[in-house]
Amino acid sequence: MASKAQLETLMDLARRETDDAAKRLGVALKAVDEARQKHQMLLGFREEYEKKFVAAQAAGITPMAYRNFQAFIEKLETAVRGQQDMIKHAEYRSEQEKTAWQASERKRMSYSTLNDRADADALKLENKRDQKQMDEHAARQAYYKR
Protein backbone atom coordinates (compact mmCIF):
# COMPACT_ATOMS: atom_id res chain seq x y z
CA MET A 1 0.00 0.00 0.00
CA ALA A 2 1.15 3.54 -0.67
CA SER A 3 2.56 5.55 2.19
CA LYS A 4 0.57 8.32 3.83
CA ALA A 5 2.66 11.00 2.09
CA GLN A 6 2.14 9.35 -1.30
CA LEU A 7 -1.61 9.17 -0.73
CA GLU A 8 -1.69 12.82 0.30
CA THR A 9 0.18 13.76 -2.88
CA LEU A 10 -2.19 11.69 -5.03
CA MET A 11 -5.21 13.22 -3.29
CA ASP A 12 -3.86 16.72 -3.84
CA LEU A 13 -3.24 16.04 -7.53
CA ALA A 14 -6.70 14.49 -7.91
CA ARG A 15 -8.27 17.47 -6.13
CA ARG A 16 -6.54 19.88 -8.53
CA GLU A 17 -7.57 17.78 -11.52
CA THR A 18 -11.18 17.77 -10.31
CA ASP A 19 -11.13 21.52 -9.75
CA ASP A 20 -9.73 22.10 -13.24
CA ALA A 21 -12.33 19.79 -14.76
CA ALA A 22 -15.09 21.61 -12.87
CA LYS A 23 -13.86 24.94 -14.23
CA ARG A 24 -13.79 23.59 -17.79
CA LEU A 25 -17.29 22.19 -17.30
CA GLY A 26 -18.49 25.58 -16.11
CA VAL A 27 -17.03 27.27 -19.18
CA ALA A 28 -18.64 24.66 -21.46
CA LEU A 29 -22.05 25.05 -19.80
CA LYS A 30 -21.77 28.82 -20.14
CA ALA A 31 -21.00 28.40 -23.86
CA VAL A 32 -24.14 26.29 -24.26
CA ASP A 33 -26.23 28.92 -22.52
CA GLU A 34 -24.76 31.73 -24.62
CA ALA A 35 -25.32 29.77 -27.86
CA ARG A 36 -28.95 29.18 -26.90
CA GLN A 37 -29.45 32.85 -26.07
CA LYS A 38 -27.96 33.89 -29.41
CA HIS A 39 -30.23 31.38 -31.17
CA GLN A 40 -33.28 32.86 -29.45
CA MET A 41 -32.14 36.34 -30.43
CA LEU A 42 -31.80 35.29 -34.07
CA LEU A 43 -35.24 33.67 -34.01
CA GLY A 44 -36.74 36.85 -32.59
CA PHE A 45 -34.99 38.98 -35.17
CA ARG A 46 -36.16 36.70 -37.99
CA GLU A 47 -39.76 36.81 -36.71
CA GLU A 48 -39.65 40.60 -36.46
CA TYR A 49 -38.21 40.91 -39.96
CA GLU A 50 -40.85 38.55 -41.37
CA LYS A 51 -43.57 40.73 -39.82
CA LYS A 52 -42.02 43.77 -41.49
CA PHE A 53 -41.97 41.86 -44.76
CA VAL A 54 -45.66 40.95 -44.47
CA ALA A 55 -46.52 44.57 -43.62
CA ALA A 56 -44.46 45.83 -46.56
CA GLN A 57 -46.21 43.39 -48.90
CA ALA A 58 -49.62 44.55 -47.66
CA ALA A 59 -48.62 48.18 -48.24
CA GLY A 60 -47.23 47.41 -51.67
CA ILE A 61 -43.63 46.53 -52.41
CA THR A 62 -41.40 46.79 -55.45
CA PRO A 63 -39.95 43.63 -56.98
CA MET A 64 -36.45 44.78 -56.00
CA ALA A 65 -37.46 45.32 -52.37
CA TYR A 66 -39.21 41.94 -52.42
CA ARG A 67 -35.99 40.21 -53.58
CA ASN A 68 -34.01 42.08 -50.93
CA PHE A 69 -36.41 40.97 -48.20
CA GLN A 70 -36.26 37.36 -49.45
CA ALA A 71 -32.46 37.39 -49.64
CA PHE A 72 -32.15 38.77 -46.12
CA ILE A 73 -34.62 36.24 -44.73
CA GLU A 74 -32.59 33.45 -46.36
CA LYS A 75 -29.45 34.83 -44.72
CA LEU A 76 -31.25 34.86 -41.38
CA GLU A 77 -32.32 31.23 -41.95
CA THR A 78 -28.71 30.30 -42.64
CA ALA A 79 -27.63 32.08 -39.45
CA VAL A 80 -30.32 30.27 -37.43
CA ARG A 81 -29.23 26.88 -38.79
CA GLY A 82 -25.59 27.75 -38.13
CA GLN A 83 -26.45 28.72 -34.57
CA GLN A 84 -28.27 25.41 -34.11
CA ASP A 85 -25.04 23.68 -35.14
CA MET A 86 -23.17 25.82 -32.62
CA ILE A 87 -25.61 24.72 -29.90
CA LYS A 88 -25.09 21.05 -30.80
CA HIS A 89 -21.33 21.49 -30.73
CA ALA A 90 -21.44 23.32 -27.38
CA GLU A 91 -23.71 20.63 -25.90
CA TYR A 92 -21.36 17.90 -27.14
CA ARG A 93 -18.40 19.71 -25.62
CA SER A 94 -20.21 20.17 -22.31
CA GLU A 95 -21.03 16.44 -22.22
CA GLN A 96 -17.36 15.66 -22.77
CA GLU A 97 -16.36 18.00 -19.96
CA LYS A 98 -19.03 16.53 -17.68
CA THR A 99 -17.67 13.03 -18.34
CA ALA A 100 -14.12 14.22 -17.65
CA TRP A 101 -15.23 15.88 -14.40
CA GLN A 102 -17.06 12.73 -13.29
CA ALA A 103 -13.98 10.61 -14.00
CA SER A 104 -11.69 12.93 -12.06
CA GLU A 105 -14.21 13.09 -9.20
CA ARG A 106 -14.33 9.26 -9.05
CA LYS A 107 -10.53 9.18 -8.95
CA ARG A 108 -10.46 11.76 -6.17
CA MET A 109 -13.02 9.79 -4.19
CA SER A 110 -11.00 6.58 -4.70
CA TYR A 111 -7.92 8.19 -3.24
CA SER A 112 -9.98 9.58 -0.41
CA THR A 113 -11.35 6.12 0.34
CA LEU A 114 -7.84 4.66 0.28
CA ASN A 115 -6.70 7.38 2.64
CA ASP A 116 -9.61 6.71 5.00
CA ARG A 117 -8.79 3.00 4.99
CA ALA A 118 -5.13 3.73 5.68
CA ASP A 119 -6.14 5.99 8.57
CA ALA A 120 -8.43 3.27 9.96
CA ASP A 121 -5.69 0.63 9.64
CA ALA A 122 -3.19 2.92 11.36
CA LEU A 123 -5.67 3.57 14.18
CA LYS A 124 -6.27 -0.19 14.62
CA LEU A 125 -2.53 -0.79 14.73
CA GLU A 126 -2.06 1.99 17.27
CA ASN A 127 -4.90 0.64 19.41
CA LYS A 128 -3.34 -2.84 19.29
CA ARG A 129 0.02 -1.44 20.42
CA ASP A 130 -1.63 0.51 23.23
CA GLN A 131 -3.53 -2.58 24.33
CA LYS A 132 -0.36 -4.67 24.26
CA GLN A 133 1.51 -2.08 26.32
CA MET A 134 -1.35 -1.92 28.82
CA ASP A 135 -1.41 -5.73 29.07
CA GLU A 136 2.35 -5.86 29.58
CA HIS A 137 2.15 -3.10 32.18
CA ALA A 138 -0.65 -4.88 34.01
CA ALA A 139 1.26 -8.17 33.87
CA ARG A 140 4.37 -6.49 35.34
CA GLN A 141 2.31 -4.82 38.04
CA ALA A 142 0.77 -8.18 38.96
CA TYR A 143 4.20 -9.89 38.94
CA TYR A 144 5.76 -7.28 41.26
CA LYS A 145 2.78 -7.25 43.66
CA ARG A 146 3.27 -10.93 44.53
Phi, psi and omega in degrees: 000149180292150178288167181301318181295320178295317178297319178299318179296315178297319179295319179296315178297318179294323178296316178297316180299318179294318178298317178297317180295322178295321178295315179297322177297318178299317178296318181294319179294323177295321179297322177297314181298316180295321179295320178294319179297318180295322178298315179298321179297315179297319178298317178297317179295317179298316180298316179297317181293323177295323177297318177297322180296314179297318179296319180294321178296318180295326182277346182104127186221146179282156178302323179295315179296322178300312179297322178295316177300312182299316181297319181291321178297321177297320177296320177296320177299317178297318179295320179296314179296319177298322179290326176297321176296321178297320178297314180300316179296316180295321178294319177299315179297319180293325176294320176298315180293324177297316178297317179297319179296316180299319179296316180291327178292320177298318179297315179299317180294325178297314179295323178296318178296316177300318179296317178297319178296318179297319177297318180295318178296318179296321178294319177299315180298317179296318178297322177297315179298315179300316180296319179297316178297319179295319179296316179296319179296317179295321180294319178294319179299316180293322181294318183282340180281342181291000000 
